Amino acid sequence: MVGSKASISRQRLDSWKEIAAFFGRDERTVNRWEKELGMPVRRLPGAKGRVYAYTDELSDWLAAPRNIGAMSPEDDPASPPDSETPVAQLTVIDGGQALSDVAPPVEILTEAMPTPTTGRSTVRSRKAGWLVAAALIMAAALVLMFFRYPNPASDKRKGAVEIEQGSSGGSVQASSHARDPEAEQLYLRGRYYWNKRTPDDLNKAVDYFVQAIVHDPNYAMAYVGLADCYNLLREYTAMPASEAYPRAFAAAKKAVELDDHSSAAHASLAFALFFGRWDIANAEAEFRRAIDLDPNNAIAHHWYANYLLTVRRFPESLAEIERAQSLDPASTSILADKGNILFYAGRQDQAIALLKQMEVTEPAFRSPHLYLKGIYLNLADYPDFLAESRKDAFAVQDNSALAITTAAEKGFAAGGPKAMLESMLQVQRKYFAQKLVSPVLVAQTCARLKNKGAALQYLKAAYDQRDELLLPIGNDPAFDGLHDDPVYRDLLARMNLPVEN
């Protein structure tokens, strides 16, 4: 059973950060749970502030009836809420978000359970409704635990998709499956927040997609939405790709199993296969399948354009992103990615103009800052590079990126571009040792400092870690000086990426 002790083994989590990641929440939230709700956390003797916990104990705590849906230390979810207190006040905390990503907002689950005003005791009826809500919340917790800790035994061949095409039972099941109207509404709410692409909004989208799955476990599009959230959380939040992509793959694979004729499901699976598993051949087949099933699927064209960019098929990439834009002209993410593709297709003035315009209209959107940061560094426009680096660090709420930017600013002010890179490298190495910075970013700085040997070492480390930032290195001007190196060329060949002559 998903979420049982059989599927969640006893693993030790050695910090507040790891405990927070287990639940998919921030450290402030799990700190409060430990203080107010008795979450089982242990402390190392003589090590101030050092904590650890075991996953099986956390799972048992989560499953305990007194904790499911608990909104404050005074409120027992098995008892009815105080008649003077609106449900929304009990459930909405932490700046308007629900208590936990593993627990959908209770006010939504209880909207369809009105309190009778005649007949039997109102209090007894409200208590029954509250217990039903608690049961639904537990189901949501188990659903989300599956995507946090998918069972590796179910994936027999790494890098391959074990889904029968065409004759699969999933398509028959999907065609006869009647949608739950409430699940569909929850899915649409999730899409609304997913399209906004901010850290908070993506987490809200996860909440809604999980609720949709709880209402209708056979609703393929809800799994597609969950996969799409995890595919983006590693870009727009601090969630590591090593955690996000396995969850995205599990959800997308489930969606395809439920509905093999869903273009959206195949597009999500293609994204996870390519960017998460580096499975280039199967990823392209899934992208093509998605587009064949629905030629008007803007998301499929959009993601396929980024795939084509990575494998250096620039004219095709530009054609696909323009097709995506024509299908969804209001999409800010498509527009930003078009700016990035324009740059690598040799149209840098158009790229910069487009991205700068987006900064004015969408100042909180990360992608224009991220792309302009890279463009300005490649063009040796260091003041603008530093300005965009700071904006990007704030957009993604990344303290390590902010520290690197601060060091770069000080270095540039003191000694120009070389001092800037040297200052960056010092801090990058520190955070790399703490596993907070990608080895690809350190390799870029080493390569710009003409330290070819160190750059190759970090690139090899990135390969060993299957770091997602390694995929587009063939397009990165920082590594132009490595193109003739046999180690670099072998690295690209092992990733099945084109080797530039």
N, C-alpha and C positions, 0 to 999 in steps of 0.2 A: 504493500500500500504506500502511496506517495506520502512522504512526511513521517513515515514510521521509523522506528529505531533500526529496522532492517536496511533502510535506504539512507539514513543519516548516521554515519558511524561516529564514534567518539573521537573528535578532533580537538586539539587544543588551540585556542585563539589567544595570542600573546599580547594584545594591546586593546585599548578602547577602539582604535581604528578598525581592527579586525572584527571586534564584536559588533561594531556599528555596521560593517559591511555584511556580516552574517544576516542582519535584519534588513539591510538596504536602507538604513536611516543614518542620520548624522550623530556625531559623538555626544552632542548636548542631549539629544533625546535618550540615548541608552544610559547616559549618566543619570538622568532623571528617573528612568525605569528602575535602576539599581537602588536609588535612594527611596523612591516612593512606592514601588511595586514589588520590591524584594527580588529582583532579577538576580540569579545566582552568579556572583562574580567573586573571584578569590584575589588575594593580595600577596605579593612576594614579601616574605619577612625581611625587614631591613632595607627594602627598596621603596622609597617613598614614591607614591604615585604609580608604581608598576602593578598591573593587574593581569589576570588571565582567567579564562573560562573554558568550559567544555561544551561542545556543540550539542551533545545528547542532553545535558542538564538544561541548556537554554531551550531546547525543543520541548522537554518535559514541562518547563516553566511556562512556555507559551501555550501549551495544551491544557494547563490547569484551568478549571472552570472559573476560578476567582480572577484570572488574568485576562481571559478573552474579552476584548473590547473594553477593558477597564480604562476609564477616562481620568480618574483622579484617585488618590489613596482612600478617599471617603466613599467612593461609589462602588458597590458590589454589582457587577453586571448581571448576576443571577437574580437580583432584586430590582423592582421597578424604580425608575428615576423619581426624584422628588417631584410632586405635582406642581410645585412652583417654579421648577427649573426647566426651561425649554431644552429639548433634546440637542439642538445645535450647540448650546453652550456646553453640554457634556462631551460632545464629540470633537468639536473644532478647537484645536490648540495649535501651538507652534506656528504662529503667523497665518492661521487660516487653513492649515493642512490637518488631515486626520492623524490620529495618534501613531499609526504605523502603516507602512506600505503593505504589510501582510494583513492588515485589517481594513476593509473598506469603510468609508464613512457610514456610521450607523444610521444617520438621518435618512440616507438614500435607501438603505435596506428596509427601513420601517415605514417609508412613505405609503406603501400599499397595505399597511396594517393599521387602519384607523381604530381608535379606541371606542368601543360601544358605549353609548350613553344611556341605554336602557337594558333591562334583563339582568343578567348576572353581574357580579361585582366588577366595577370598572377597574379596580386595582388588580384583581386576579387576571382579567383579560390583558391588561397592559403588561403584566409580568410574563404571561405566556408569549406575547409578541416580542418582548425583550429577549426571551430565551431562544426564540426562533432566529432573531437577529444574531445572537451570539453563535448559534450553530452555523449560520451562513458565514460569519467572520472566520470561524475555525476552518471551514472549507476553503476560504480564500487564502488563509495562511498556508494550508497544505499545497494548494496550487502554486503559490509563489515560491515555496521551498523547493518544489521540483525544478523550477527554472533557475534557482540559485545553486542547487546541487544536483544537476542532472546525473542520472546513473550511467557511468561510462560503459558498463557492460552491455547497454542497449545499442551502442554504436560499435559494431564488430569490425568495421574497416575504416580506419582513420583516413580522412581525406576523400572518402567516397560516399555517395548518397545511396542509401539502400531503400529506395522508394520505387515501387513498381509503377511504371507509367501506363496510361491508357486503360488497362484492364483492372486497375486497383479497385478494391472495395470502397475506397474513400470517395470516389466520384459518384458511385451509386448511392452511398449513404448521404452525401451532401445534396444530391438532387432531390431526395425524398425528405430531407430534413426541414421541418417547419421552424422558422426563426421565432425566437422569443422576442416580442416587441420591446420589452424592457431591456433585454440584453442588447438589442440593436441600438436603443437610445443611449445606453451606457457606452457602447462602442463609439457612437458618433461624438459623444462628449470627450472621450479619450482622443479621438482624431483632432478635435478642436485644439486641445492642449498640446498634442504632439506637433502640430503644425507651427506652434509658436516657438519651439526649440530653445527654450531657456531651461536652466537646471530645474527650477521649481516646477515649470509647466510639464517637463518630461516626467517628473516624479508623479505629478497629478495624473498624467495620462496612464502611467502604470496602474495607479489605483483603479481607474475606470475600466481598463481592459480586464483586470483581475475580477472586478465585480461582474463584468459581462460573462466571463468564463464560469463564475459561480452560478449565475442564473441559467446559463446554457452551456454545459461542458462540451457540446458538439458544435459550437458556433465557430467555424474556421476563422472568420475575420477577426474575432477577438484574439486568437493566437497570433494572427498576422500583426495586429496592433502591438501586442506584447513584444514580438520579435523586433518590430521596427523601433520600439523604445530602446531596447537593449543595443540594437545596432547603432543608435545615436548617443546613448548615455556615455559611451567611452570617448566621445568627441566633445560633448557639451558639458560634461561634469568630470569629476576626478575619478570616476569608476574605472578601474584598470580594464584594458581590453581583454586580458586573460580571464576576467570574470564575466564581462559583458557578452562576448561572442559565443561561449558555450550555451548561455541562456537563450541568446537569439537563435542559435541553430536548433536547439531543442524545441522552441516554440514554433519556428518556421516549419520544421519537419513535421510537427504535429498538425499544423494547418494544411500542409500538402496531403497528409494521410487522410484528413477529414474531407478535403475537396481538391482532388487532383486537377480539376479544371479551373481552379482559381488563379488568375493571372497574378493577383497580389501576393498570394502565398508563394508562388515560384519566384517572384522578384525578391521577396524577403529572404528566401532560401539562397538565392544567387548571391545576395549581398553578404550573408554570413559565410558562405563557402569561399568567396574570393577574399574578402578583407579579413575574415577570421581564420580561415584554414589554408589560404593560398592555393586553393584547388582551382587553378585557372581554367582547365578544360571543362570541368563539370559546371563551374560558375557561368561560363559563356553559354553552355547548353541551357542552363536554367533561365538566364536572361532572355535568350532567344525564344524559349518556351513561353515565358511570360508575355513577350511582345506578340507572339503568334496567337496566343489565346485572347489577347485584347490589345490591338494596335493603338488604342487610344489611352493606354495606361501611362500617364505622365510620369509616375514614380519609376516604372520599369525603364523608360527611356532615359530618365535622369540618372539613375544609378548605373545603367549600362554605359552612359557617356563617361562617367568617372572611371569605370573599368577600362574603357578604351583609352582614356588619357593615361592611365597607369601603364598600359602595355604599348604606349607610344604610337597609337593609331590616331593621330591628331585630327585629320580631316573627318574621319568617321565620328570621333568624339564630339567635334563641333556640330556636326549634323544632328547627332542624337540630342544634344543639349538644346539646340534650337527647336527640335521637334517637341521636346518636353515643355519648353517655354510656350510654344504655340498652343499646347493642350492645357497648360495651367499658368497663364500669364501673371497671376497674382502671387505665385510662389516666390518668396524671398530666397529660399535655399537654392532653387533652380537658378535664379538670377545671380546669386553670389558664385555658385559653381561655374556659371557661364563666364564670369569675370576671370576666374582662375584658369579655365580652359583657354580663353582668349590669349592670356599671357604666354602659355606654353605653345600655343599655335603661332606665335610670332607677332601678335597684335597687342603689344604691351600698352600703347597709349589708350586704346579702347578699353583694355582691362582695367587700368588705373582709374579712368574716368567713370566707368560703371561702378566700381567698388567704392570710390569716394562719394559718389552720389548716394549709394546705399547707406553709407555711414551717416549721412545727414537725415535720411528718412527713417532708418532703423538703427539708432545709436546703441541699443542694447543687444543687437544681434551679433553673435560672435564671428561668423564666417568672414565678413568683410575685413575685420581687424586681423584675423589670422592670415588671410591671403595677402593683404597689403603688407603685413610684417615681413613675410617671405619675399615678396616682390621687391620691397625697398632694400632689403639686405642684399639680394642678388644684384641690384642696381647700384650698390654702394652708397645709397642715400641713408646715411646713418642716423641723422636727427629724426627723420620720419620713421625709420625702423624702430628706434627707441620709443617714440610716441605710440606707435601701434602695438609694440610689445607690452607696454603698460596697459593699454586698453584691453588687449587680449587676455592678459593675466586677470584683470578685474572681471571680465566677462565670464570666464570659466571658473572663477573663485579658486585660483591655484596659487597658494602661498609660495611654493617653491619657484614657480615661474616669476612671481613678483620679486622674489629675492634675487634671481638671476638678472632680471631687468634692472634692478637697482644697482647691482654690481657693474653691469654694462654701462649704465649712465655715468657712474663715478669714474670708471676706467676711461671712457671717451672724453670726459671733461678734463681728466688729468693728462692723457697722453695720446688721444686720437684713436683711430680704428684698431691698431694693433693692441694697444693697452685695453681697449674695450673687449676684444676677443679674449685676451689673456685673463681679464677679470671674470668674464663669463665662464671660461673654462674652469677656473678654480672653484666656483660655486657649483657648476654643473657636476664636476667630479664628486663633490661632497654629497650632493643629492642623488647621484647615480649610485653611490655606495649604500645609500639608504633606500634604494629602489623607488625613488620618487621622480626620477628623470630618465627618459628613454636613452639608451646608448646611441641611438641614431643622432640625437641632438648633440651629444658630446662628440661624436664622429664628425659631424658637420663643422663644429668649431675647430677641431684638430686639423681637418682638411683645409680650412681657410687660413690656418696658421702654418700651412705647408708641412705639417707633421704627418706625413703619409703613413708611416708605420703605426702610429697610435690610432689614426682614423680607421685603418683596416682592422685593428684589434677590436675596436668598439663595434664595427660593423659585423664582425664575426660573433661578438657577444650578442648583438641584436638578432642574428640568425639563430643562434642557439636558444634564445628566449622566444623566438617567433614573434618578435616585436612588430606591431602593425605598421609602424612608421618606416619599416624597411622596404615595403612594397614599392613606393614611388621613387626610390633612390636613383633609378635610371634617368629620371627627369631633373634631378637636383643639380644645379650648376656648381654647388659646393664640391661635388665629386668629379668634376670634369677632369681634374688632374689624375684621376685613378683609372680612367677608361682603358688605358693600355696595360694596366697591371693584371697579371694572370690570376691573382687571388681575387681581385674585384670581379673579373669576368667569370670566374668559376662560381662566385657567389650568385651572380645574376642567373647563370645557367642552372644552378641547383634550384632556384626559385621559378624556373621556367619563364623568366622574363627575357625580353629581347636584349641582345648584346650589341651595343652601337659599335660600328666599325670605325 
